[in-house]
Amino acid sequence: MNDPIHEESLKILVLEPYYGGSHKTFLNGLMRHLPYTFDLLTLPARKWKWRMRLAAPYFAEILHKEKKQYDRILCSTFVDVATLRGLAPSWVNDVPFLTYYHENQFAYPVQVEDERDFHFALTNVTTALASDKLAFNSTYNFETFLNGTSSLLQKTPDMKFPGWEEKIRDKSTILPPGIDFLQLISTKNNDPVAKMSRPPVILWNHRWEHDKNPEQFFETMFELDQQGLSFALIVLGQSFARQPSIFQEAKKKLAHKIIHFGYAPTRQQYLRYLPHGDFVISTALHEFFGLAVIEAVRAGCRPLLPCRLSYPEIFAKQYLYEDGEFQARLAGMLRTGKRLDATAAQALTQRFSWTVLAKRYQQWFACAAH
C-alpha cells in the first residue's frame, strides 16, 4: 500500500470460518454500517475445532488464486493468523491484519478441566502476536485472555517470552459488537402472542448448552412454581442435537407456564418474541459480551444477571445478583417488579447501537495502516 488510502475507499477481505450466529450478525452489521467494500470468504458455522485447526491452510490456498488487491484483512479468532501468514502468498503480508475476538479459549468453561485442549488457546495467542490490530468485545474477554496467556506461558519449561503482554496491549482495543436496534423496533407491532391479561413473563434466550447454566435457571423455576408464584415463560435460543437433559424435563414440568419453548427459525420471528418478556434472565457461567440480553433489554425486559463475567461492565449493580441471591431476587421481581419503559430501555442500550459504534470501527480500521 504505497499510496494514501481514502477511508471510504477501503477494500476489506473478511475471513470467517464460522459464519453463523453472533459472528454472522456482527459481519452483517459491519457491512451495513461502514462505508467500505467487503469481500467475504466463509465456511458454515459447524465443527469449530476443525475450523480452527485447518481454516488457515484452506484460506491460504484460495488466496494463492486471488487476483484482487485489499487494504485490510479482517479475521475472527477461528483463523490461525500466524499459520495463514506463513502459508499465504507474499502479497498477503503487505496487508494489515485485524482480528476480532468474539471469544477466547481460556475462559470458556469445560465440564472437566482435564478435557481442555490448550492447542486452541495457544492459537489465540499466536494469532494475537501475528495480527496488526486486535479488538475484544469486552474488557472481561480481554483480561481473561491476558490472564490465561500469562498462566499458560509460565508452564513452558525452558522458554521465556519477555514483552508479550505489552505487545498485545499496545495493539488492542475494546469494541463491543454493534446492534441494529431498528430491526427490533420494526417487529414490535407484529405480535405472535395473543394480547391478553397474563402473569409476568420471564424470558430466557440463550444457547441450550451447559455453559449457560440452564440447570440453575430451570431448578429455580421449579421452586417458584411450587411456591405458587404466578409467571409465564418464553424460552428461546439455539439448540443442538446434544443438549442438557434439563430442557426436556422443564418442558414437561412447566408446560402450564410456557408461552413458547424452542428455537425461533428466523431472526424476525425471534425478535418478535422479545417485547413480550417482562424480565430477561441469565444464569450463565460463561459470557464474553451478552448480545442476547442487550437486545431483550432494548425490547423492554428488565434484566437480572450474575454479578460477574461481562455483565458488570454493561449494567448497573441494581440489575445484578450475587451468588446465592438469584431465587430471592427473581421472586421479588415477580411480586413487585415492572418491565422497563422505552426511555429506560434506550438509556441502557443505546451505546451499543451501530449508529453510535460505527465511527469507532472506522477509526480501528484506519489506524491499522502499516
DRENVO-612478 format. One record per residue (C-alpha): residue in three letters; z, x, y. Coordinates in pm, whole numbers, plus 50000, padded with zeros to 5 digits. Layout:
# DRENVO-612478
@residuo = ALA | up = Z | east = X | north = Y
...
# end
This chain:
# DRENVO-612478
@residuo = MET | up = 50000 | east = 50000 | north = 50000
@residuo = ASN | up = 49875 | east = 50226 | north = 50276
@residuo = ASP | up = 49814 | east = 49962 | north = 50543
@residuo = PRO | up = 50079 | east = 49749 | north = 50710
@residuo = ILE | up = 50107 | east = 49408 | north = 50541
@residuo = HIS | up = 50141 | east = 49089 | north = 50740
@residuo = GLU | up = 50434 | east = 48899 | north = 50595
@residuo = GLU | up = 50239 | east = 48576 | north = 50548
@residuo = SER | up = 49965 | east = 48756 | north = 50352
@residuo = LEU | up = 50185 | east = 48898 | north = 50076
@residuo = LYS | up = 50038 | east = 48867 | north = 49728
@residuo = ILE | up = 50316 | east = 48843 | north = 49471
@residuo = LEU | up = 50285 | east = 48876 | north = 49095
@residuo = VAL | up = 50561 | east = 48691 | north = 48909
@residuo = LEU | up = 50656 | east = 48798 | north = 48555
@residuo = GLU | up = 50871 | east = 48532 | north = 48387
@residuo = PRO | up = 50910 | east = 48543 | north = 48006
@residuo = TYR | up = 51147 | east = 48243 | north = 48010
@residuo = TYR | up = 50956 | east = 47985 | north = 48213
@residuo = GLY | up = 51173 | east = 47676 | north = 48185
@residuo = GLY | up = 51498 | east = 47521 | north = 48310
@residuo = SER | up = 51651 | east = 47676 | north = 48620
@residuo = HIS | up = 51409 | east = 47972 | north = 48608
@residuo = LYS | up = 51109 | east = 47739 | north = 48639
@residuo = THR | up = 51276 | east = 47522 | north = 48904
@residuo = PHE | up = 51355 | east = 47835 | north = 49107
@residuo = LEU | up = 50996 | east = 47963 | north = 49096
@residuo = ASN | up = 50851 | east = 47622 | north = 49180
@residuo = GLY | up = 51072 | east = 47608 | north = 49488
@residuo = LEU | up = 50983 | east = 47963 | north = 49584
@residuo = MET | up = 50611 | east = 47885 | north = 49570
@residuo = ARG | up = 50652 | east = 47563 | north = 49770
@residuo = HIS | up = 50861 | east = 47706 | north = 50050
@residuo = LEU | up = 50743 | east = 48066 | north = 50103
@residuo = PRO | up = 50412 | east = 48142 | north = 50279
@residuo = TYR | up = 50282 | east = 48381 | north = 50011
@residuo = THR | up = 50018 | east = 48385 | north = 49741
@residuo = PHE | up = 50178 | east = 48379 | north = 49396
@residuo = ASP | up = 50022 | east = 48460 | north = 49059
@residuo = LEU | up = 50237 | east = 48385 | north = 48755
@residuo = LEU | up = 50240 | east = 48548 | north = 48411
@residuo = THR | up = 50478 | east = 48342 | north = 48198
@residuo = LEU | up = 50593 | east = 48262 | north = 47847
@residuo = PRO | up = 50765 | east = 47940 | north = 47734
@residuo = ALA | up = 51146 | east = 47922 | north = 47758
@residuo = ARG | up = 51245 | east = 47989 | north = 47398
@residuo = LYS | up = 51366 | east = 48275 | north = 47175
@residuo = TRP | up = 51530 | east = 48460 | north = 47464
@residuo = LYS | up = 51622 | east = 48766 | north = 47260
@residuo = TRP | up = 51262 | east = 48824 | north = 47158
@residuo = ARG | up = 51153 | east = 48770 | north = 47516
@residuo = MET | up = 51399 | east = 49026 | north = 47647
@residuo = ARG | up = 51305 | east = 49288 | north = 47390
@residuo = LEU | up = 50927 | east = 49253 | north = 47397
@residuo = ALA | up = 50816 | east = 49087 | north = 47722
@residuo = ALA | up = 50776 | east = 49429 | north = 47890
@residuo = PRO | up = 50515 | east = 49572 | north = 47647
@residuo = TYR | up = 50350 | east = 49228 | north = 47628
@residuo = PHE | up = 50306 | east = 49205 | north = 48005
@residuo = ALA | up = 50215 | east = 49575 | north = 48034
@residuo = GLU | up = 49918 | east = 49522 | north = 47804
@residuo = ILE | up = 49799 | east = 49230 | north = 48018
@residuo = LEU | up = 49837 | east = 49435 | north = 48337
@residuo = HIS | up = 49607 | east = 49705 | north = 48199
@residuo = LYS | up = 49330 | east = 49443 | north = 48224
@residuo = GLU | up = 49436 | east = 49314 | north = 48567
@residuo = LYS | up = 49187 | east = 49376 | north = 48849
@residuo = LYS | up = 49380 | east = 49216 | north = 49137
@residuo = GLN | up = 49599 | east = 49403 | north = 49381
@residuo = TYR | up = 49953 | east = 49290 | north = 49460
@residuo = ASP | up = 50207 | east = 49367 | north = 49731
@residuo = ARG | up = 50519 | east = 49282 | north = 49528
@residuo = ILE | up = 50611 | east = 49218 | north = 49164
@residuo = LEU | up = 50894 | east = 48969 | north = 49103
@residuo = CYS | up = 51075 | east = 48966 | north = 48768
@residuo = SER | up = 51365 | east = 48783 | north = 48612
@residuo = THR | up = 51620 | east = 48971 | north = 48402
@residuo = PHE | up = 51434 | east = 48876 | north = 48085
@residuo = VAL | up = 51190 | east = 49154 | north = 48181
@residuo = ASP | up = 51290 | east = 49510 | north = 48087
@residuo = VAL | up = 51163 | east = 49662 | north = 48412
@residuo = ALA | up = 51226 | east = 50024 | north = 48310
@residuo = THR | up = 51012 | east = 49984 | north = 47997
@residuo = LEU | up = 50747 | east = 49789 | north = 48186
@residuo = ARG | up = 50705 | east = 50061 | north = 48448
@residuo = GLY | up = 50669 | east = 50319 | north = 48172
@residuo = LEU | up = 50402 | east = 50126 | north = 47979
@residuo = ALA | up = 50210 | east = 49956 | north = 48259
@residuo = PRO | up = 49902 | east = 50108 | north = 48430
@residuo = SER | up = 49964 | east = 50359 | north = 48708
@residuo = TRP | up = 49887 | east = 50114 | north = 48990
@residuo = VAL | up = 50198 | east = 49916 | north = 48899
@residuo = ASN | up = 50428 | east = 50195 | north = 49016
@residuo = ASP | up = 50277 | east = 50174 | north = 49363
@residuo = VAL | up = 50405 | east = 49817 | north = 49397
@residuo = PRO | up = 50771 | east = 49739 | north = 49484
@residuo = PHE | up = 50959 | east = 49562 | north = 49204
@residuo = LEU | up = 51210 | east = 49288 | north = 49286
@residuo = THR | up = 51438 | east = 49145 | north = 49017
@residuo = TYR | up = 51628 | east = 48818 | north = 49049
@residuo = TYR | up = 51946 | east = 48792 | north = 48843
@residuo = HIS | up = 51998 | east = 48429 | north = 48741
@residuo = GLU | up = 52249 | east = 48564 | north = 48489
@residuo = ASN | up = 52382 | east = 48886 | north = 48340
@residuo = GLN | up = 52452 | east = 48962 | north = 47976
@residuo = PHE | up = 52807 | east = 49092 | north = 48035
@residuo = ALA | up = 52977 | east = 48770 | north = 48144
@residuo = TYR | up = 52811 | east = 48527 | north = 47905
@residuo = PRO | up = 53082 | east = 48417 | north = 47659
@residuo = VAL | up = 53017 | east = 48468 | north = 47287
@residuo = GLN | up = 53209 | east = 48275 | north = 47025
@residuo = VAL | up = 53312 | east = 48600 | north = 46854
@residuo = GLU | up = 53333 | east = 48912 | north = 47073
@residuo = ASP | up = 53211 | east = 49137 | north = 46790
@residuo = GLU | up = 52882 | east = 48942 | north = 46796
@residuo = ARG | up = 52795 | east = 49065 | north = 47148
@residuo = ASP | up = 52478 | east = 49277 | north = 47142
@residuo = PHE | up = 52513 | east = 49530 | north = 47422
@residuo = HIS | up = 52147 | east = 49620 | north = 47398
@residuo = PHE | up = 52074 | east = 49324 | north = 47625
@residuo = ALA | up = 52346 | east = 49421 | north = 47873
@residuo = LEU | up = 52208 | east = 49775 | north = 47886
@residuo = THR | up = 51864 | east = 49631 | north = 47955
@residuo = ASN | up = 52017 | east = 49454 | north = 48256
@residuo = VAL | up = 52148 | east = 49793 | north = 48373
@residuo = THR | up = 51825 | east = 49990 | north = 48332
@residuo = THR | up = 51635 | east = 49705 | north = 48495
@residuo = ALA | up = 51865 | east = 49729 | north = 48797
@residuo = LEU | up = 51814 | east = 50104 | north = 48821
@residuo = ALA | up = 51435 | east = 50076 | north = 48783
@residuo = SER | up = 51387 | east = 49794 | north = 49037
@residuo = ASP | up = 51341 | east = 49850 | north = 49410
@residuo = LYS | up = 51538 | east = 49543 | north = 49520
@residuo = LEU | up = 51781 | east = 49311 | north = 49341
@residuo = ALA | up = 51914 | east = 48966 | north = 49421
@residuo = PHE | up = 52202 | east = 48791 | north = 49244
@residuo = ASN | up = 52253 | east = 48416 | north = 49264
@residuo = SER | up = 52629 | east = 48450 | north = 49329
@residuo = THR | up = 52894 | east = 48709 | north = 49410
@residuo = TYR | up = 53055 | east = 48623 | north = 49075
@residuo = ASN | up = 52733 | east = 48717 | north = 48896
@residuo = PHE | up = 52709 | east = 49044 | north = 49092
@residuo = GLU | up = 53069 | east = 49153 | north = 49046
@residuo = THR | up = 53081 | east = 49071 | north = 48672
@residuo = PHE | up = 52760 | east = 49271 | north = 48633
@residuo = LEU | up = 52910 | east = 49574 | north = 48809
@residuo = ASN | up = 53240 | east = 49547 | north = 48620
@residuo = GLY | up = 53062 | east = 49510 | north = 48287
@residuo = THR | up = 52837 | east = 49806 | north = 48361
@residuo = SER | up = 53137 | east = 50022 | north = 48451
@residuo = SER | up = 53322 | east = 49934 | north = 48130
@residuo = LEU | up = 53017 | east = 49995 | north = 47915
@residuo = LEU | up = 52923 | east = 50329 | north = 48072
@residuo = GLN | up = 53279 | east = 50453 | north = 48023
@residuo = LYS | up = 53226 | east = 50421 | north = 47647
@residuo = THR | up = 52941 | east = 50672 | north = 47640
@residuo = PRO | up = 53072 | east = 50980 | north = 47451
@residuo = ASP | up = 52919 | east = 51269 | north = 47648
@residuo = MET | up = 52702 | east = 51127 | north = 47928
@residuo = LYS | up = 52808 | east = 51059 | north = 48285
@residuo = PHE | up = 52619 | east = 50861 | north = 48547
@residuo = PRO | up = 52758 | east = 50953 | north = 48889
@residuo = GLY | up = 52650 | east = 50733 | north = 49177
@residuo = TRP | up = 52509 | east = 50448 | north = 48966
@residuo = GLU | up = 52721 | east = 50182 | north = 49139
@residuo = GLU | up = 52627 | east = 50292 | north = 49490
@residuo = LYS | up = 52259 | east = 50292 | north = 49396
@residuo = ILE | up = 52282 | east = 49937 | north = 49266
@residuo = ARG | up = 52494 | east = 49809 | north = 49555
@residuo = ASP | up = 52253 | east = 49958 | north = 49809
@residuo = LYS | up = 51957 | east = 49769 | north = 49668
@residuo = SER | up = 52137 | east = 49439 | north = 49601
@residuo = THR | up = 52190 | east = 49116 | north = 49793
@residuo = ILE | up = 52339 | east = 48774 | north = 49716
@residuo = LEU | up = 52078 | east = 48499 | north = 49734
@residuo = PRO | up = 52159 | east = 48153 | north = 49599
@residuo = PRO | up = 51863 | east = 47972 | north = 49446
@residuo = GLY | up = 51721 | east = 47719 | north = 49687
@residuo = ILE | up = 51736 | east = 47350 | north = 49604
@residuo = ASP | up = 51480 | east = 47090 | north = 49711
@residuo = PHE | up = 51703 | east = 46800 | north = 49809
@residuo = LEU | up = 51406 | east = 46591 | north = 49923
@residuo = GLN | up = 51329 | east = 46519 | north = 49557
@residuo = LEU | up = 51679 | east = 46382 | north = 49516
@residuo = ILE | up = 51663 | east = 46167 | north = 49829
@residuo = SER | up = 51332 | east = 46013 | north = 49718
@residuo = THR | up = 51490 | east = 45884 | north = 49395
@residuo = LYS | up = 51793 | east = 45711 | north = 49546
@residuo = ASN | up = 51641 | east = 45366 | north = 49566
@residuo = ASN | up = 51485 | east = 45384 | north = 49220
@residuo = ASP | up = 51772 | east = 45255 | north = 49011
@residuo = PRO | up = 51767 | east = 45287 | north = 48627
@residuo = VAL | up = 52116 | east = 45136 | north = 48604
@residuo = ALA | up = 52163 | east = 44772 | north = 48695
@residuo = LYS | up = 52381 | east = 44739 | north = 49004
@residuo = MET | up = 52700 | east = 44564 | north = 48907
@residuo = SER | up = 53071 | east = 44581 | north = 48958
@residuo = ARG | up = 53188 | east = 44858 | north = 48729
@residuo = PRO | up = 53465 | east = 45117 | north = 48694
@residuo = PRO | up = 53444 | east = 45471 | north = 48836
@residuo = VAL | up = 53156 | east = 45664 | north = 48679
@residuo = ILE | up = 53215 | east = 46020 | north = 48552
@residuo = LEU | up = 52904 | east = 46240 | north = 48540
@residuo = TRP | up = 52871 | east = 46537 | north = 48301
@residuo = ASN | up = 52534 | east = 46711 | north = 48347
@residuo = HIS | up = 52541 | east = 47048 | north = 48174
@residuo = ARG | up = 52368 | east = 47219 | north = 47883
@residuo = TRP | up = 52501 | east = 47099 | north = 47548
@residuo = GLU | up = 52633 | east = 47440 | north = 47444
@residuo = HIS | up = 52972 | east = 47592 | north = 47373
@residuo = ASP | up = 52986 | east = 47793 | north = 47700
@residuo = LYS | up = 53005 | east = 47467 | north = 47897
@residuo = ASN | up = 53323 | east = 47380 | north = 47704
@residuo = PRO | up = 53234 | east = 47020 | north = 47612
@residuo = GLU | up = 53532 | east = 47010 | north = 47375
@residuo = GLN | up = 53781 | east = 47015 | north = 47663
@residuo = PHE | up = 53584 | east = 46755 | north = 47856
@residuo = PHE | up = 53550 | east = 46503 | north = 47573
@residuo = GLU | up = 53901 | east = 46554 | north = 47437
@residuo = THR | up = 54023 | east = 46468 | north = 47786
@residuo = MET | up = 53800 | east = 46160 | north = 47789
@residuo = PHE | up = 53953 | east = 46051 | north = 47457
@residuo = GLU | up = 54305 | east = 46090 | north = 47602
@residuo = LEU | up = 54227 | east = 45900 | north = 47922
@residuo = ASP | up = 54065 | east = 45622 | north = 47722
@residuo = GLN | up = 54374 | east = 45593 | north = 47501
@residuo = GLN | up = 54588 | east = 45571 | north = 47815
@residuo = GLY | up = 54385 | east = 45269 | north = 47921
@residuo = LEU | up = 54224 | east = 45421 | north = 48230
@residuo = SER | up = 53912 | east = 45246 | north = 48347
@residuo = PHE | up = 53598 | east = 45461 | north = 48369
@residuo = ALA | up = 53235 | east = 45482 | north = 48261
@residuo = LEU | up = 53031 | east = 45784 | north = 48152
@residuo = ILE | up = 52689 | east = 45930 | north = 48226
@residuo = VAL | up = 52624 | east = 46233 | north = 48006
@residuo = LEU | up = 52309 | east = 46430 | north = 48085
@residuo = GLY | up = 52195 | east = 46786 | north = 48020
@residuo = GLN | up = 51961 | east = 46977 | north = 47792
@residuo = SER | up = 52040 | east = 46959 | north = 47422
@residuo = PHE | up = 51916 | east = 47173 | north = 47135
@residuo = ALA | up = 51864 | east = 47144 | north = 46758
@residuo = ARG | up = 52208 | east = 47303 | north = 46711
@residuo = GLN | up = 52475 | east = 47158 | north = 46937
@residuo = PRO | up = 52855 | east = 47133 | north = 46933
@residuo = SER | up = 52965 | east = 46852 | north = 46698
@residuo = ILE | up = 53187 | east = 46704 | north = 46971
@residuo = PHE | up = 52882 | east = 46531 | north = 47123
@residuo = GLN | up = 52822 | east = 46308 | north = 46823
@residuo = GLU | up = 53194 | east = 46239 | north = 46795
@residuo = ALA | up = 53207 | east = 46142 | north = 47164
@residuo = LYS | up = 52901 | east = 45919 | north = 47136
@residuo = LYS | up = 53084 | east = 45712 | north = 46874
@residuo = LYS | up = 53437 | east = 45714 | north = 47017
@residuo = LEU | up = 53328 | east = 45646 | north = 47375
@residuo = ALA | up = 53042 | east = 45407 | north = 47305
@residuo = HIS | up = 53217 | east = 45135 | north = 47506
@residuo = LYS | up = 53226 | east = 45367 | north = 47811
@residuo = ILE | up = 52872 | east = 45503 | north = 47805
@residuo = ILE | up = 52605 | east = 45412 | north = 48061
@residuo = HIS | up = 52373 | east = 45692 | north = 47950
@residuo = PHE | up = 52414 | east = 45964 | north = 47687
@residuo = GLY | up = 52140 | east = 46223 | north = 47636
@residuo = TYR | up = 51870 | east = 46439 | north = 47786
@residuo = ALA | up = 51653 | east = 46285 | north = 48058
@residuo = PRO | up = 51296 | east = 46374 | north = 47955
@residuo = THR | up = 51167 | east = 46425 | north = 48311
@residuo = ARG | up = 51326 | east = 46569 | north = 48622
@residuo = GLN | up = 51258 | east = 46247 | north = 48813
@residuo = GLN | up = 51446 | east = 46046 | north = 48552
@residuo = TYR | up = 51730 | east = 46297 | north = 48560
@residuo = LEU | up = 51761 | east = 46281 | north = 48938
@residuo = ARG | up = 51770 | east = 45901 | north = 48934
@residuo = TYR | up = 52097 | east = 45901 | north = 48741
@residuo = LEU | up = 52287 | east = 46134 | north = 48978
@residuo = PRO | up = 52356 | east = 45882 | north = 49258
@residuo = HIS | up = 52529 | east = 45654 | north = 49006
@residuo = GLY | up = 52808 | east = 45901 | north = 48939
@residuo = ASP | up = 53130 | east = 45889 | north = 49139
@residuo = PHE | up = 53270 | east = 46219 | north = 49011
@residuo = VAL | up = 53091 | east = 46523 | north = 48869
@residuo = ILE | up = 53297 | east = 46731 | north = 48628
@residuo = SER | up = 53281 | east = 47085 | north = 48492
@residuo = THR | up = 53499 | east = 47243 | north = 48227
@residuo = ALA | up = 53269 | east = 47546 | north = 48196
@residuo = LEU | up = 53369 | east = 47880 | north = 48051
@residuo = HIS | up = 53053 | east = 48028 | north = 48199
@residuo = GLU | up = 52874 | east = 47951 | north = 48523
@residuo = PHE | up = 52686 | east = 48205 | north = 48730
@residuo = PHE | up = 52593 | east = 47954 | north = 49000
@residuo = GLY | up = 52623 | east = 47579 | north = 48943
@residuo = LEU | up = 52293 | east = 47421 | north = 49045
@residuo = ALA | up = 52351 | east = 47101 | north = 48844
@residuo = VAL | up = 52687 | east = 47043 | north = 49014
@residuo = ILE | up = 52544 | east = 47103 | north = 49362
@residuo = GLU | up = 52264 | east = 46852 | north = 49301
@residuo = ALA | up = 52518 | east = 46593 | north = 49186
@residuo = VAL | up = 52739 | east = 46658 | north = 49489
@residuo = ARG | up = 52440 | east = 46610 | north = 49720
@residuo = ALA | up = 52389 | east = 46273 | north = 49546
@residuo = GLY | up = 52745 | east = 46176 | north = 49643
@residuo = CYS | up = 52951 | east = 46276 | north = 49340
@residuo = ARG | up = 53293 | east = 46418 | north = 49425
@residuo = PRO | up = 53334 | east = 46744 | north = 49226
@residuo = LEU | up = 53624 | east = 46850 | north = 49006
@residuo = LEU | up = 53566 | east = 47207 | north = 48892
@residuo = PRO | up = 53758 | east = 47504 | north = 48745
@residuo = CYS | up = 53910 | east = 47743 | north = 48998
@residuo = ARG | up = 53716 | east = 48037 | north = 48853
@residuo = LEU | up = 53362 | east = 48160 | north = 48779
@residuo = SER | up = 53122 | east = 48096 | north = 49070
@residuo = TYR | up = 53290 | east = 47774 | north = 49187
@residuo = PRO | up = 53549 | east = 47917 | north = 49432
@residuo = GLU | up = 53274 | east = 48076 | north = 49641
@residuo = ILE | up = 53083 | east = 47747 | north = 49658
@residuo = PHE | up = 53351 | east = 47477 | north = 49700
@residuo = ALA | up = 53684 | east = 47450 | north = 49882
@residuo = LYS | up = 54010 | east = 47454 | north = 49687
@residuo = GLN | up = 54057 | east = 47077 | north = 49714
@residuo = TYR | up = 53770 | east = 47035 | north = 49465
@residuo = LEU | up = 53904 | east = 47290 | north = 49216
@residuo = TYR | up = 54168 | east = 47271 | north = 48944
@residuo = GLU | up = 54380 | east = 47543 | north = 48785
@residuo = ASP | up = 54409 | east = 47582 | north = 48408
@residuo = GLY | up = 54635 | east = 47308 | north = 48273
@residuo = GLU | up = 54572 | east = 47070 | north = 48564
@residuo = PHE | up = 54244 | east = 46915 | north = 48455
@residuo = GLN | up = 54361 | east = 46596 | north = 48285
@residuo = ALA | up = 54618 | east = 46507 | north = 48552
@residuo = ARG | up = 54375 | east = 46577 | north = 48837
@residuo = LEU | up = 54100 | east = 46368 | north = 48680
@residuo = ALA | up = 54337 | east = 46081 | north = 48604
@residuo = GLY | up = 54444 | east = 46083 | north = 48968
@residuo = MET | up = 54084 | east = 46074 | north = 49086
@residuo = LEU | up = 54008 | east = 45779 | north = 48861
@residuo = ARG | up = 54302 | east = 45587 | north = 49009
@residuo = THR | up = 54256 | east = 45663 | north = 49377
@residuo = GLY | up = 53953 | east = 45885 | north = 49437
@residuo = LYS | up = 53628 | east = 45788 | north = 49603
@residuo = ARG | up = 53278 | east = 45929 | north = 49586
@residuo = LEU | up = 53153 | east = 46131 | north = 49883
@residuo = ASP | up = 52980 | east = 45968 | north = 50176
@residuo = ALA | up = 52640 | east = 46102 | north = 50281
@residuo = THR | up = 52780 | east = 46315 | north = 50564
@residuo = ALA | up = 53033 | east = 46492 | north = 50341
@residuo = ALA | up = 52777 | east = 46543 | north = 50063
@residuo = GLN | up = 52534 | east = 46705 | north = 50303
@residuo = ALA | up = 52801 | east = 46925 | north = 50461
@residuo = LEU | up = 52898 | east = 47062 | north = 50118
@residuo = THR | up = 52545 | east = 47138 | north = 50005
@residuo = GLN | up = 52304 | east = 47190 | north = 50294
@residuo = ARG | up = 52340 | east = 47568 | north = 50295
@residuo = PHE | up = 52173 | east = 47572 | north = 49952
@residuo = SER | up = 51864 | east = 47388 | north = 50073
@residuo = TRP | up = 51531 | east = 47568 | north = 50060
@residuo = THR | up = 51485 | east = 47482 | north = 50427
@residuo = VAL | up = 51789 | east = 47699 | north = 50503
@residuo = LEU | up = 51733 | east = 47975 | north = 50245
@residuo = ALA | up = 51356 | east = 48030 | north = 50274
@residuo = LYS | up = 51389 | east = 48274 | north = 50565
@residuo = ARG | up = 51640 | east = 48486 | north = 50374
@residuo = TYR | up = 51399 | east = 48510 | north = 50083
@residuo = GLN | up = 51122 | east = 48616 | north = 50318
@residuo = GLN | up = 51348 | east = 48892 | north = 50450
@residuo = TRP | up = 51422 | east = 49003 | north = 50092
@residuo = PHE | up = 51053 | east = 49031 | north = 50008
@residuo = ALA | up = 50977 | east = 49205 | north = 50338
@residuo = CYS | up = 51248 | east = 49471 | north = 50304
@residuo = ALA | up = 51125 | east = 49570 | north = 49958
@residuo = ALA | up = 50836 | east = 49774 | north = 50101
@residuo = HIS | up = 50845 | east = 50137 | north = 49987
# end
